[in-house]
Amino acid sequence: MGTVQQINGYKRIPPFVEIMDSTLRDGEQTNGVSFLPHEKLVMARKLLSDVNVDRIEVASARVSEGEREAVSKICAYAQKKGLLERVEVLGFVDGGKSIEWIASCGGRVVNLLAKGSLKHCTHQLHKTPKEHISDILRELDYASANNIKVNLYLEDWSNGMKDSPEYVYQLMDSLVATAAIKRFMLPDTLGVMNPLQVIEYFRKMMKRYPDVHFDYHAHNDYDLAVSNSLAAVLSGARGLHVTVNGLGERCGNAPMASVQAILKDQFHAKTNIVESQLNDLSRMVESFSGISVAPNQPIVGENVFTQVAGVHADGDSKDRLYYNELMPERFGRKREYALGKNSGKANIAKNLEELGLELTPEQTRRVTQRITELGDKKEIVTQEDLPYIVSDVLKHDGSDEKVKLISYVVSTAYGLRPGANVKVEINGRQYDGSAVGDGQYDAFVKALRYIYKKYLNRTFPLLANYQVTIPPGGRTDALVQTVISWDHNGSILRTRGLDADQTEAAIKATFKMLNIIENEYSK
């Protein structure tokens, strides 16, 4: 679409772009996603207070008692913080029922859903345009009487502009004169547009209604939600609708993190988003939704700030040759250098430097060779593995395990809770513990917690996430890879274990974590 100068010359970009997050409404329309009321409240607080999103759309009116509870909780919180007008609820042209529902929950803003295409008006509502307009005007009167502010969705606006533009203009001409509507929100409901069409249709809308505040609401069916959103801003949209991690109906909506980064870096537009909170927000929504973030998803994916090729790590050491404006620190993250067959000495050196390990060039070469061999076997090598690899390759005593598993027995039987008996050695002394749990590994960890609390008077890290996979490229008879995330004094530590048995793999990952913490404790 050209350089920033060319874009600015074509059409002025608003100095400020309003961001409305619809994760709690449209995001919840992702197949298989359903948020509990308290989860919605936690996410709403994060979005409003930490990420500083301008507006949030939190639910659809009259859906369920659970939604009523969620909206009421969010509105009560927002009221206390002076943020109530930033909380919005989707409502319908239903004779005032949605307005009454929203008012009863303490809400003050309705996003009223009108029909933005003639086909939707006549085939779904079975009404003429004049009848629909009359219904909308009555709804505006209901809202005014209940002290509810109104934003208006033109559902299926994209197809309306394509197939029935005169209907769209008729609707707008009848409604734009009323001061009751603060924003007109233009959705590509079926995700059918491309950026050139967005520009064309927005230019027509802006030409006829230059003083109207237009939002744009994208869907990602053709993987164009982000591009279309930016085309809308380019053409005069004052607000964009996004969701966290791109959740939403069918293929989802425009991801907040991607939209924010491109608005700032490519268009130099301003928003109120606090970028350093985006990664934490992504992890929160990932947990509550149960929808995993793709490792290569821009900004928030696990791999996006990881350099794999050794030549990139080498270039980063030489005046940051492979850096761009997407610095991980902006988003509360850090740059990492992958360890594998493509790593090279530069990647190894970067990881060793971060761990405080110094090796001679020959030692580095030998460690690099071992990591390459592991990579050829499709084993994933992490930074936490490095001390053990260095110790194995160089027979170095500095990485000796301070926490060792001497023996263990785990058992399970029908009708009985799984149990574990564990003996460990910590700094040369042996300790025994036993426990029962909800599974074999749970019992094992509880036995370890018992040992750490009774004999060492220490708190045991909390398990934050647990994933079991077959290593990339593996088959059904391949080794099991267990990846565990631990919360240790507010810091997240991730360790991996590899074994033919899932429990054994998890135990290996656990003892990697315990040795890392023990080394820190001994310093």
N, C-alpha and C positions, 0 to 999 in steps of 0.2 A: 504493500500500500504506500510505499515511498518513505522518505525521510521525515523526521519531525517537522522540518521547515516546510517541506512540500505539503504535509498534512495540514499544518497550521495555515498555509496559504490557501488551501482548498476550502476549508471550513473551520471557523474558530472552534477550539475545544473549550468547553466550560472550564473556568479556573478551578471549579470544585465539582466533584461528582458524588452524588448521594448514593449510599449503598444500603439496600434493603435485603436482609437475609431471610430466606424462606425455608430454612432447614426444618423448623419445627412444624411447618405446614406442608409445603410441597415436598420437602425432603422425606417426610414421613409417608409420602405416597410411593416411596421406593418399595418394590415387592419384598415382603418379609420383614419390613421395619415397622415397629410400633413402640413409641416411647411411653413410659410411665409418667404420671403427673410430676413426681419429684425429679425425674430425669429432665423433663422439659424445663422445670424451674432452674435446675443447676446450669443447663445450657444457656437459658435466657440470661441469667446473671453473668455468665462468662461473656456472652455476646455483647451485652449492654455496658457492663462495667469495666471489663478487661480489654476486650477487642475494640470496644467503642464503635460498634456498628451504629449507623444513624437510625435505622428502624429494623424491627423484627416482626415477621408475620408468624403467629404462634399456633394457629389452629383454624379449622373451618367451623362455623357456627352450627349448632344443633346436631352435631355428629353423635355425641355420647355423653354420658355423665362423667366419664373419665376426662373428656376434653373440657367440660365445664369446670371440673376441679383444677385442671392444669391452668386454664386461662385465669381463673380466679386467683390462684396462687401467684401467677406471674404479674397480674395487675396489682395485687396487693403489694408485692415487692417493689414494682415500678413506681407506685404511688408514694411509697415511703422515700424513695430515692429521687423523686421529682422527674421521673422518666416515663410517665404514663402515656404521653402522646407519641412516644416512640414504639409503642406496642400496638400491633394491628391484627385484626381478625378477618378472615375471609367470610363475607356474608352474601346472601342471595336476594334476588328480587322476589320476595315471598310474602308480600303484604305486611311487612313490619316484623315478622317473627324473628328473623336474624338480628334485627336492631334490638328488639327486646331482650333476646338471649345475651347479646354482647353487653348491653347495659346492666343486666342482672349479674354479670360476672365482674363488673367494675371497669369494663373497657370503655375507651373513648374514641376509637378510630375503627371504622369498618372499611375493608377493601371490597367494595360492592361488585359482584360479578354480573356484568351485562354481556349481551351477545354482540360480538364484533364482526360477524359475517351474516349476510342475508340467509344463507343456508341454515345456520344455527338458529336464527330467529324464527324462520318459517317451519323448519322440519322438526326442531326439538321443542320449541315453545308453542308452535302452531298459532303464531300471532303475526299480525302485520307490523311493519316498522312503527307506525303511529301508535299502535296498541302497546308495543314494548316501550316506546319512549314515554308514554303516559304512565306506565307502571313504574318506570325508573323515577320519574318526577314525584310520584306519590311516595316512593321509598325515600327520596331526599327529604320530603316533608316529615316523614317518620323520624329520620335521623336528626333533623333540626330540633324537633320537639323533644327528643331524648338527649340533646346536647352531645350528639355523636358526629364527629368529623368524617368526611367521606373522601376516599380515593376510589376511582372507577376503573375496573378492568374491562377491556374490550376483548372478551374471549374469542379466540380464533381470528384476531385482527389480521394476521398475515394472509390468511386465505380470503378475508374480507377485502383487503387491498388488491389482491390478485383477481378475484372473481366478481366482487360487488363493491367497488370503491364508492359508488354513489350512495349506497346504503351507509357506509362508514361516515361519509360527509354529512348525510342527513342526520345521523345520530349525533355527531359532533356539533353540527350547527344548532341543534335543538338544546344541547346540554352545556355547551361551552360558555354561554352567556350567564349561567347561574353561578353565583359565587359559592354555592354549596359544595362544589367539587374542587378539591385542592390539587389533585394529581390525576392525570389520565394515564393509565398503565397499559402499555401495548404489548401483549404476549404473542410470541410465535408458538402457539399452543401445541401444534403437532410437530414442531421442529423442522419445518420444510424450507426455511429461507436460507439463502446464502448472503454473504456480506454485500454484494452488489445490489441485491434486492432490498436489503435493509436500508442501504443508503438512498436508493430510489424512493422507497415508500416513506421514509422519514423526511426526506426533502419535501415531498408533497405535503405531508402533515405540517411541517414547520412553515412552509410557504403560506398555507391557509390559516394556520393558528400560531403565529410567531410568539405570542406571549404565554402560551400554555406550557405548564410543566408536564413533560412527558417522561415516564419511566419505560424501560424496555425489559422484558422478561423472556429469556431465551431457554430453549430446550435443545438437547444435544444429539438428536437422532442421526444427524449427518456429521457428528463430531465438529460442529461449527458454533457451538454455544459461545465460546470465548471470542472467536473472531466476529460473530454477529453482534455481540455486546459492544465490542470496541468500535464496530462500524456505526452502531447506534450513537455512541458518544461522539464520534467523529461528525455525525450528522445533526447533532443538537440535543440528544437525550440528556436530561439533567440527572437522571437516576437509573441505576442498574439493579436488577434482582439477581441474587446469587444464592448458593447453598454451600455448606461446608462439605468438602470432599466431592462436590458435584452430585450429591444425592438428589433424587427426584424421580418423577414418573418416567417409566420406560428407560431411556438412556441417561436420564438425569438432567440437571441444570448446569449453568456456568459455575465452576468452582471458585469460591471466594478468593483463595490464595493466588490462583493464576490471574484472575481479573485484576486484583490489587497490584501485583508485580508489574503487569504490562501497562496498566494505567500510569504507574509512577515512572517506570524506566523508559517506556517507548513514547508515551504521550506527554509526560511531565504534568499530568493532571493531579489534582490534590484530592485526597479523601481524609476521613477521620480515623481510618483503620490503624490500629497499633500492630505493626507487623511482627514484633517479637512475640506476640501471643498466638500467632496463627498455628504454629506447630502443636502447642498444647491443646488448642481448640480442636484441631484435627484428630488428635489422639483421643480426646474425650468423646467426640462424636463417633469415632470408629468403635470405641468400646460400647457405647450405648446403643448404636445401631446394629452392631454385629456384622457390618459390612467392612471388610478389610480394604485398606488403601493400597492400591497397586504400588509396588516398590519403585516404579519409574514415574509415578505421578508428579508433575512439577511442583516444586516448593516443599511438599509435605511427604513425598514418597521416601522410603527408607534409603534408596540408593542414589538420590539425585545430587547429593553433595559428596559422593564417593568417587574418587579417581581410580580407575582400574589399570589403565595402561601405564607402564613404568615411565614412558617418555613424558606423560603429563605431570607426574610427580617431579621428574627432573626439571621440567619447565617451570613448575611452581617454585622451585628452589632458586631459579634464575630470573628474578624480577617478575614473578607471578605471571608467567607467560600464558597460562591456561585459566586465568581468572576472568570473570565478567562481573557485571553489576549485581548479579544474584549471589551476593555474599551470604553464606549460611548464617552468620551471626545476626543478620537482619531479622531472621525468622526464629531466633532462639535455638540455633543448631550450630554444628561445627563441621568443618571439612574432614573427611576421612580418606584413607588410602587403602584400597582393597589389597588383600593378600591372596595370591593365587598364581596360576601359571603365567599370567601376563604381567605380573607385578614388576619384576626387574628390581635392581638394587636400590633405585631411588625410592620406590614405595616402601621397601623394607626399612630403609634408613629413616624415612619419615615416621614410621610406627615405632621403631627403636628409640628415636629421639623423644617421642612423646612419652614413652615408658621410662626414659632416663637410662637406657641401656647403651653402652658404648662398645662397639666391636671393631676389630681391625678389618681392613678390606678383605683379607682372606677369610676371616670368620663370617663376614657378611655374605661373601660369595657362597660359602657352604650352607648357610641358613637359607639363602635364596634358592639354592638347588633343591633343598628339602621341601620348601614350600611349593616349588614348581612340581615336584613329584606328587605331592598331596593334591594339587590342583588337577593334575592329569587323572587322578582317581575320583574326581568330582567331589572331593572333600572340601568343605568351606573352612577356611582358616581365618580366625578373628585375631584382633589385637591381643585379646586375653590369652590366646594360645601361644603367643610369641615366646614368653619366658620358658615355657615347657619345650618348645621346639629348639630354642637356643640351648637349653640344658641338655636335651637329648643329643643334639648335634655336636656340641662342644664338650659334653661331660662336665659342665660348669656347676659348681656347688651352690651358687647364689640363687638358683631357682628351685632348690629342693623344696618339696612339699612340707609345709608346717602343719597342715591338717590332712591326715591320712585315714582312709577307711580300712579298718582292720578286718571286720567281718560284719555280716548282717544276714538276717533271715526275715523275709516278708511272707505272709500267708494270707490266703483267702479261702473261705468256705461258705457254702450255701447256708443262709440264715444267720451268719456271724459277720461282724464287722472285720475288715482286714486289719492285720496287726503287723508290727515290725519290732525286731530286737536289733539294736545297733551297737557296735563297739568302734570307737574312733580314737585316734591318737592326735593330740593337739600339743604342739611344742614339746614332744617327748613323753607326755603323760597320757595314759589311756583312761577312757571313760565309757560307761555303759548306759544305755537308755532304752526304754520300750514305750510303745504307745499304740493306740488303735486310731483309725481314721476312716474317711469316706472312700478311700482307695488305697492301694499298696503304697503309692508314692506319698500320698497325704500322710499315711501312718509313719512312713520313714522320716518325713520332714518334721512331724510332731515329736518324734523321738529325738531328733537333733535339737529341736527347740528346748526340750526338757533338759538335755545335757548342757546347753549353753546357759540356760537360766539357773539351774541348780548348782553346777560346778564352777561356772565362769562368771555368773552374775552379769551376763550380757544379753542385750536384745538381739533377736535373730531377724535378719532382713525379711521384709514382706514380699510374698510372691505377687508380682504385678501382672504378668502375662505368661502364658504357657502354650507353646505351639509344637506340634509334632508333625513332621513331614518326612517323606522319602527324599533323600538328597537329589538335587536337580539332575535329571537324566536317568534317575534310578528306575528300577522295575519293582514289581510286587515283592520280590525276594531280596530287595536291596536293604542296606543298613537303614536304621531309623535315626533321624536327626531330631533332637529335642532342643528347642530354643526357649530359654527361660529369661524373663525380665524380672529383676529384683529391685525393690525400693529400699535403698540403704541410706538412712538419714536424709531423705529428700532427693537423693541422686539415683538415677536409673542405671543399673548395671545389667548388661545382657551377656549370658554365657550359653555355650552350645555343648551338647554331648552327642557322641555318635556310637551306636552299638546296634547289634541285631535285636536286642530286647529294649522295649520302650522304657521300662522302669530303670534299667541299667543305664540307658542313655541319659535319663533325667538325673540319676544319681551322679554321673560323671559331670554334668553341667553344674550340679549343686556344689560339688567339691572344688570345681574351678572357681566358683564364686567365693567359697569359704577361704580358699588360699589367697585370693586377691585381697579380701578384706583383712585377713590375718597379717599379710605383708604390710598393709596400711597401718594396722593396729600396732605393729611392732616397731614402726618408725619412731 
